[in-house]
Amino acid sequence: MNKTNFRPGFGPLEAILILSATLLVISAGFTYLSVFQAEQRDQMRIANLKKIQSAVNKYYNEYGQFPAGDQDVDNWDLGYRDANDHRFIHPLVEKGLLPANFAADPISKYDETNGVDYTFRYQVYADDGKYCPIGQGKFYVLGIKDLETANVDSNNQLSHFEGSGFMCKNRNWQDEFDYVIGVFANPITKRQTTAK
């Protein structure tokens, strides 16, 4: 009688290969999920920065000045350094221009030692000609120092997020921020420039 040694199931080698492939697929899924969540947090930061910008502009229109900020780091107000911070966001909430407990950043984090800075930075500049031409009034710069995701184009060059950018003759804040905007109190229009 001819007897075959046929056993149903997987041998040790097949089991290891199947387990490895399964772990690889699970790992790729977690990586994708992590990147997706970081992109979502960055989009939330940018949307919240635009809400802050709108509130700062309304504040200026109502009170004739930009809200003052602390000088947390290099004259920049970090927005959320700690609970006792008299940040520039406080008067915007106090005047009803932003909702109470406005959570501007999903994971506001500033760690100078490790170079982590997911905070909003805000600073008001004088109309002194140091960075921008005189005559446009005070201006503010509002930006996000670090976003979690890199915006890299097809040539592997860092590109700027849509809607980001602010520069004057003597300074380009886009070089310092992943996302930045700036607003003058009295911007010069093209008509005003050509009339001079």
C-alpha positions in Angstrom: 0.0 0.0 0.0 1.3 3.4 -1.0 1.1 5.9 1.9 1.5 9.6 1.4 2.5 11.9 4.2 0.0 14.7 3.5 -0.8 17.0 6.5 -3.4 19.7 6.1 -2.4 23.2 7.3 0.8 25.3 7.1 4.3 24.3 7.9 6.5 26.5 10.0 8.0 28.3 7.0 4.6 29.2 5.5 3.3 30.3 8.9 6.2 32.7 9.3 5.7 34.1 5.8 2.0 34.7 6.3 2.6 36.3 9.7 5.3 38.5 8.3 3.1 39.7 5.4 0.2 40.4 7.8 2.5 42.4 10.1 3.8 44.4 7.1 0.3 45.3 6.0 -0.7 46.3 9.5 2.4 48.4 9.9 1.8 50.2 6.6 -1.8 50.9 7.7 -0.6 52.4 11.0 1.9 54.6 9.2 -0.7 55.8 6.8 -3.1 56.5 9.6 -0.4 58.5 11.5 0.5 60.6 8.5 -3.2 61.2 7.8 -3.8 62.3 11.4 -0.8 64.7 11.2 -2.2 66.2 8.0 -5.6 66.6 9.6 -4.0 68.4 12.6 -2.1 70.7 10.3 -5.2 71.6 8.3 -6.9 72.4 11.6 -4.0 74.6 12.6 -4.2 76.5 9.4 -8.0 76.9 9.6 -7.6 78.1 13.2 -4.9 80.6 12.2 -7.3 82.0 9.6 -9.9 82.4 12.4 -7.4 84.2 14.5 -6.4 86.4 11.6 -10.1 87.4 11.1 -10.5 88.1 14.8 -7.3 90.2 14.9 -8.6 92.2 11.9 -12.0 92.7 13.5 -10.3 93.8 16.8 -8.3 96.4 14.8 -11.4 97.7 13.0 -13.2 98.1 16.4 -10.4 99.4 18.6 -8.0 101.0 16.2 -5.0 98.9 17.3 -3.8 95.3 17.1 -4.0 93.3 20.3 -0.7 93.4 22.3 1.1 90.2 22.9 3.6 88.8 25.3 7.2 88.6 24.4 7.6 84.9 25.2 10.5 83.9 22.8 12.5 86.5 20.8 9.7 89.1 21.1 7.1 86.6 19.7 4.0 85.7 21.6 3.6 81.9 21.5 -0.1 82.1 22.0 -0.3 79.1 24.4 2.8 79.0 26.5 0.9 78.2 29.8 -2.5 78.7 31.5 -1.4 82.0 33.1 -0.1 83.5 29.8 -1.6 86.9 28.8 -1.4 85.9 25.2 -2.7 87.9 22.3 -5.6 85.5 22.0 -7.0 86.5 25.4 -8.4 89.9 24.3 -9.9 88.3 21.2 -11.8 85.9 23.4 -12.6 88.5 26.0 -14.2 90.8 23.3 -16.2 87.9 21.9 -14.2 87.7 18.6 -13.2 84.1 19.3 -15.2 81.6 21.3 -14.3 81.0 25.0 -11.5 78.3 25.4 -10.6 78.6 21.7 -8.5 75.5 21.1 -6.3 77.0 18.4 -3.8 74.2 18.2 -4.8 70.5 18.5 -1.5 69.7 20.3 0.1 73.0 21.1 3.7 72.1 22.0 6.8 74.2 22.5 10.0 72.3 23.4 13.0 74.5 22.7 15.5 71.7 23.7 14.2 69.3 21.0 13.3 71.9 18.4 9.5 71.3 18.5 7.3 74.3 18.0 3.7 73.6 17.0 2.7 77.0 18.5 1.2 80.1 16.9 3.5 83.0 16.9 2.3 86.6 16.8 4.1 89.9 16.8 3.2 93.5 16.1 5.8 95.6 14.3 6.1 99.4 14.3 5.9 101.5 11.1 9.6 102.3 11.4 11.0 101.2 8.1 13.2 98.5 9.6 11.6 95.7 7.6 8.8 97.2 5.5 8.4 100.6 3.8 7.2 103.4 6.1 3.6 104.6 5.6 1.6 101.5 5.8 1.2 101.7 9.6 1.9 99.1 12.1 1.6 95.5 11.0 1.4 92.1 12.5 2.8 88.7 11.5 1.0 85.6 12.6 2.5 82.2 11.8 2.9 78.5 12.6 6.6 77.8 13.1 6.4 74.1 12.5 3.7 72.0 10.9 3.9 68.2 11.4 3.8 67.4 7.7 6.3 68.5 5.1 5.0 70.1 2.0 7.4 68.7 -0.6 6.9 69.1 -4.4 7.8 66.6 -7.1 11.4 67.9 -7.3 11.8 67.2 -3.6 11.9 70.9 -2.8 10.1 72.3 0.2 7.1 74.3 -1.1 4.8 76.6 0.8 1.3 75.8 1.8 -1.3 77.6 -0.3 -2.2 81.0 1.2 1.0 81.2 3.1 3.5 84.0 2.8 4.5 87.4 4.0 7.6 89.4 3.1 8.9 92.9 2.9 12.0 94.4 1.3 14.3 93.6 4.3 12.7 90.4 5.7 10.9 87.3 4.4 9.0 85.7 7.2 8.1 82.7 5.0 11.7 81.6 5.5 11.1 81.4 9.2 7.6 79.7 9.3 5.9 76.7 7.7 2.8 78.9 7.4 2.7 82.6 7.9 0.5 85.7 7.1 0.9 89.3 7.7 -1.4 92.4 7.7 -0.7 96.1 7.5 -2.9 98.6 9.3 -2.9 100.9 6.2 -1.8 98.8 3.2 -0.7 100.8 0.2 -2.8 99.9 -2.8 -1.5 99.8 -6.4 -3.5 103.0 -7.2 -1.8 104.9 -4.3 1.6 103.6 -5.5 1.1 104.8 -9.1 -0.3 108.2 -8.0 2.9 109.1 -6.1 
